[in-house]
Structures are given as C-alpha cells and as structure tokens.
C-alpha cells in the first residue's frame, strides 16, 4: 500500500497596480502562469534557492528550468573569480 503525503503549500496574493501591469504588455492569464517562474528565476539568481528548489518552486523539471535560464541568459554556475580560483586550486591538489 502506497501512502501519499500531501504537500503543504502557502497561498500568497499579489496586488499589482493596473498601470504597472499594463506596462508589462502581457496577458493576465499568461502573467499568472509565469509569476512563479519569474520569482523562481530571481530567487535562483540571487542565490536564495538552489537550482533544484527553484525548479520545484516554478513547478517545472530541472531540465526545463535550465533551458529557461538559458533563454534569459542567466548562468547556471555563477562563481566569483575568487571562488573559481579556490575551486581550481582544490581540484589541482587532488
């Protein structure tokens, strides 16, 4: 027997001034569908969520999320110069 665990969710309403929304040039239903994606991309880009958690937040697969990041020209790996140098130094020690 398989037990299905309900995933708890939080519902958040967002109010957007009509003038601001109209300046986006998007259809309401399309925007509603994309708002979680936009938030997930921002949270990933600002290092608040991992790639996997961001994809989960957006309700898409990791592969699709990576494709979307590519479309928006957002790097999947975002090392600072210092972090990259440290990582390369660690790899050379192995």
C-alpha positions in Angstrom: 0.0 0.0 0.0 1.4 3.4 -1.0 0.9 6.4 1.2 0.5 9.7 -0.4 1.7 12.6 1.7 0.0 15.9 1.0 2.4 18.7 0.2 1.7 21.8 2.4 1.5 25.0 0.4 1.2 28.6 1.3 -1.1 30.8 -0.8 0.1 34.4 -1.5 -1.9 37.1 -3.2 -0.1 39.8 -5.0 -1.7 43.1 -6.0 -0.2 44.9 -8.9 -1.3 48.4 -9.9 -3.1 48.2 -13.2 -0.8 50.8 -14.9 2.3 48.8 -13.9 0.7 45.6 -15.1 -0.3 47.2 -18.4 3.3 48.3 -19.0 4.3 44.7 -18.9 2.4 44.1 -22.1 1.4 40.6 -21.0 -2.0 38.9 -21.0 -3.3 38.4 -17.5 -3.6 34.6 -17.7 -0.1 34.3 -19.2 1.4 36.5 -16.5 -0.4 34.5 -13.7 1.2 31.4 -15.2 4.6 32.9 -15.3 4.8 34.8 -12.0 6.1 31.7 -10.1 8.7 31.2 -12.8 9.8 34.8 -12.6 10.1 34.5 -8.8 11.9 31.2 -9.1 14.4 32.7 -11.5 15.0 35.7 -9.3 15.5 33.5 -6.2 17.9 31.3 -8.1 19.8 34.3 -9.5 20.1 35.9 -6.1 21.4 32.7 -4.5 18.4 32.2 -2.2 17.3 28.9 -3.7 19.3 26.1 -5.4 18.7 25.1 -9.0 16.5 22.1 -7.8 14.5 24.1 -5.3 14.0 26.9 -7.9 12.7 24.4 -10.4 10.4 22.9 -7.8 9.1 26.4 -6.9 8.4 27.1 -10.6 6.6 23.7 -10.9 8.9 22.6 -13.8 11.6 20.0 -14.3 15.3 20.8 -13.7 16.0 20.3 -17.4 13.2 22.8 -18.4 14.4 25.3 -15.7 17.9 25.1 -17.1 16.5 25.7 -20.6 14.6 28.7 -19.3 17.6 30.1 -17.6 19.5 29.8 -20.8 16.7 31.7 -22.7 17.1 34.5 -20.2 20.9 34.3 -20.5 21.2 33.5 -16.7 24.3 31.4 -15.9 23.7 28.1 -14.2 27.0 28.2 -12.5 27.8 31.6 -11.0 31.2 31.6 -9.4 33.0 34.7 -8.4 36.6 34.9 -9.7 37.9 34.2 -6.2 35.5 31.2 -5.7 36.6 29.8 -9.1 40.3 30.2 -8.3 39.7 28.4 -4.9 37.8 25.6 -6.6 40.5 25.1 -9.2 43.2 25.1 -6.6 41.3 22.4 -4.7 41.0 20.3 -7.9 44.7 20.6 -8.7 45.5 19.3 -5.2 43.6 16.0 -5.9 
